[in-house]
Amino acid sequence: MLFSCPFYPLSPPHTVWQKPGAQAPKKEGVHMRGDAEERAVEVGRYIVQHGTTVRATAAVFGVSKSTVWKDQTRLRRQNPALWREVQRVLQKNKAERHLRGGEATRRKFLRLNAVHPPDQP
């Protein structure tokens, strides 16, 4: 659906949602639809086996981070032993996140300085 902005009548039309006939981008990873309890166990096993973050797990399974957290609530009732293992991994990731953020910032500035080196006095 296209519309023109009433405040800027000369502006080009903007897309509201998606142009008719356009294909939605495909997500990579495991797409699970269906039983939430089964998905909760699969997500829990994946986190424990791979040590991934909630964000990375959500990307692999094609769900939101909120859904991953909701699955962990289900897992706590369904399989408490697996839930405890998942919590250990998530707590480890939480303890390390400040290091990952600092490393990402360091890489960003190295990349920027490689493109635009600072002036030497």
Secondary structure, 3 states (H helix, E strand, C coil): CEECCCCCCCCCCEECCCCCCCCCCCCCCCCCCCCHHHHHHHHHHHHHHHCCCHHHHHHHHCCCHHHHHHHHHHHHHHCHHHHHHHHHHHHHHHHHHHHHHHHHHHHHHHHHHHHCCCCCC
